[in-house]
Amino acid sequence: MKQLKLNEGAVGYLFLMPALSVLGTFFVLPILYSVFLSFQKVQLLGEIQYQFIGLKNFQRLAEDDRVWIALRNTVQYVAIVVPAQTVLALTLAVTLNAGIRGKNLWRILYFLPTVTSSAVLTLIFMWMYNSNGLFNQFLSFVGLPTYNWLGDPAVALKGIMVMNIWSTAPFFMVIYLAALQDIPQSLYEAARIDGASAWDQFLHITLPLLKPVSFFVVAMGIIGTFQLFDQAYIFSGGSGGPNNATLTLVLLIYQAVFRDLQMGYAAAIAFLLAAAIITITLIQRKFFAQEN
């Protein structure tokens, strides 16, 4: 009997080996290698050489002003984009779920930004943000002041925020829409019989039943927005300008590796990014737990 259980266990692990091999190769080993790099000074030119320097890479983080600028920009971006895209996604989903005319067409139109290349969207918005672009023409037409969207440090990051809220909300809209269609209609019917208005039904039935989905949407939004790179890179030409206004942690990691050839320091910044994501996600998880 004992031998049979051992054989069954061995067969089980044998079936798990392909998945464990992929996870180990592409997830566990890179993490371990990043830990190793964060304590090293790496010579990339010529023959790769490693020099153990202890915690100097992490000490440098506290002294590097650009790290804290990038962290501030990233946190500001997350704090604005995640709530805005979540609210917009829920609003679009509720609208489509209400049975509006031509809802299939609206679903396609809403979802188009999500399936469009991020680089292409960025180039389109750069054209729209041009001094003579669509946005400034519209602002001028309605009598509002125009902006130097690409060159003003006070506006540049906001321009990326607007673009990403518009392009990412439809993805989360689909998730919310699927969850809304799973809510039993009998709950709404009972609420209407008791005299509940549409707003009361939304507050006391829809929102509470969507809490698990909202947790997922917000968590994925936090993880995704903390990793902002391609739009900031294209907008600034890789510099994080103007005046470091679009510099993010991931862009700083890119610069440390490919421009400054400091792989060990880049690994230390990556761990700062990971710590920020984990901390914010745990705080959000605690908040949703308290709500429940």
QUISULWO-V953064 format. One line per field, one symbol per residue. ss: DSSP state (a for helix, b for strand, c for the rest). A space follows every 10 residues. Layout:
BEGIN
ss = ???
END
This chain:
BEGIN
ss = caaaaaaaaa aaaaaaaaaa aaaaaaaaaa aaaaaaaacb bbbcccccbb bbcccaaaaa aaacaaaaaa aaaaaaaaaa aaaaaaaaaa aaaaaaaccc ccaaaaaaaa aaaaaccaaa aaaaaaaaac cccaaaaaaa accccccccc cccccaaaaa aaaaaaaaaa aaaaaaaaaa acccaaaaaa aaaccccaaa aaaaaaaaac aaaaaaaaaa aaaaaaccca aaaaaacccc ccccccccaa aaaaaaaaac ccaaaaaaaa aaaaaaaaaa aaaaaaaaaa ac
END
